[in-house]
Amino acid sequence: MGEMVDKAKAAGNKLAGGAKDAIGKATDNPDLQAEGKAQKAKGAAQDVSGTVKGKLGDNV
């Protein structure tokens, strides 16, 4: 169960981060762009966490 939760959160963070990054770039807002990149990185980390939980079990 933890794997799916992490992967769902990862997808949400990647999507939101991508949107913030694009909007920040389009509006010349480097702060928003940096926030988006950070959120995408958080999503990538959650995705890895979900994969590890899937391989080793949810009790990781």
C-alpha angles and dihedrals in degrees: 000000000000090000093059093045092052092046092049092049089047092054091049093049093046091050095046092043092051091051093049091047092051094045091047091051093046094049095040091243107146093182093058090043091053091047089053093050090049091050091050089052090051089052091051090052091049089051091055090047090053091049092051091048089050092052098041102029131261095282092080 
